[in-house]
Amino acid sequence: MALSLSDDESGPRLNRRPRPTDTSLFSSELPSFDTNIRSNDSYANARGAVGETSFRSEANNFVDLEDEELYGEGEETKVRELMRRWMDERLSPDLLTWQGELVSEILERLQSQNEIATQLQGNATTTEEEHFAVMLVQTEVERIKFVLRSYLRCRLQKIEKFTPFILATPEVQRNLSELEQNYVQRFGDLLGRHFMQSTLSNLPAHMHSLADENPNMPSMITEPTRSMAVFFRVREDDCPPLVLPDGKRIDLPKGSIHLAQYQYLETLLRREMVELV
């Protein structure tokens, strides 16, 4: 069933990957960026007041405050893409593909801007307008840091919730970064030892595996609920129609919002033709 809101209508050990050599997950905390990134929408009025300011480095090099690729108008920018990936991850019942390239690029840009802001703050010739600009962009960067950390926390929560399922499903393991793969292996080991020491050691050997399937009992391995209903917005003009099990086809014009079970739109989401809302 789909509803259109638009006007148009020892735990398990199955299929384990070799343990990566790195033994930490997200070993480096997100750096504390007091950086120089400006929001496109939030500070549009302030931008007009400050003007087209350029940050001066100590080497007297000029760096444009405006980063069109990061915050430009029109096409989706890196920060907007990060927001979209974050919302998709939060609202999806499944573990989506790790966006390592996007996260790394944003962190590198923020680090570069942080260096410029530090030089500007320590420069005696910095104007009041430039100090005001730094104050605005520092507030904006705190928002970006929050989104990044929330994105990582959401993925960690899913990894811990679905650890036995992930270890038994190579297709899902491919959605994890190398550090996440290392984490799920170590977390699975800890979970298996805990179950064995607390309960399973007191049971017969044939009952030690969580992967045993009994048709009269629910599975002991938690899996994502792909039948969960989710709202989604269509992003592309050429998005194919949504096909339901009864054969009914629902047209998906760009910009329209619909409600459907996640399993029917999962492919469209991974192809980035829709986004969860």
Salt bridges, closest charged atoms under 4 A:
GLU66 OE2 - ARG38 NE 3.94
GLU66 OE2 - ARG47 NE 3.18
ASP67 OD2 - ARG109 NH1 2.75
GLU69 OE1 - ARG109 NH2 2.91
GLU76 OE2 - ARG84 NE 2.72
GLU76 OE1 - ARG235 NH2 3.46
GLU81 OE2 - ARG85 NH2 3.38
GLU89 OE1 - ARG155 NH1 2.94
GLU89 OE2 - LYS158 NZ 3.07
ASP94 OD2 - ARG226 NH2 2.64
ASP94 OD2 - ARG270 NH2 3.23
GLU105 OE1 - LYS78 NZ 3.56
GLU105 OE2 - ARG109 NE 3.46
GLU130 OE2 - ARG56 NH1 3.28
GLU140 OE2 - ARG143 NH2 2.29
GLU142 OE2 - LYS145 NZ 3.05
GLU180 OE2 - ARG155 NE 2.73
ASP189 OD1 - ARG16 NH1 2.68
ASP189 OD2 - ARG19 NH2 2.11
GLU236 OE2 - ARG235 NH1 3.93
GLU266 OE1 - ARG226 NE 3.50
GLU266 OE2 - ARG270 NH2 3.25
GLU272 OE1 - ARG84 NH2 3.44
GLU272 OE2 - ARG85 NH2 2.69
GLU275 OE2 - ARG233 NH1 2.96
